[in-house]
């Protein structure tokens, strides 16, 4: 069994920063891509940022230059540094990882979500 646990959400003023963390645990053989999605009020879930096992990254146009995704393979963790936050960044943020378990299956796992609210 594999679990993803997120942390780091909260309330921040416009222009502020937050760092989200997500750690995978359980019966993990290998982790491929990791990423962050978000779902704002009344909106569909959208990709925010993604990082491959080799460190290649891609970002939504709306966050380029403000957000940075990184990962620590030794800790099975992925991070999202969010700077210059805007009210439109308000959403529930979900981490996801493509993981091959020790039993051999490969699946996309999701965290429980963490709320980020940008408001004055």
Secondary structure as UniProt FT lines:
FT   STRAND          2..7
FT   STRAND          10..12
FT   TURN            14..15
FT   STRAND          18..26
FT   STRAND          28..39
FT   TURN            41..42
FT   STRAND          46..51
FT   TURN            53..54
FT   STRAND          57..59
FT   TURN            61..66
FT   STRAND          67..72
FT   HELIX           73..75
FT   STRAND          77..82
FT   HELIX           87..89
FT   STRAND          91..101
FT   TURN            102..103
FT   STRAND          106..110
FT   STRAND          114..118
//
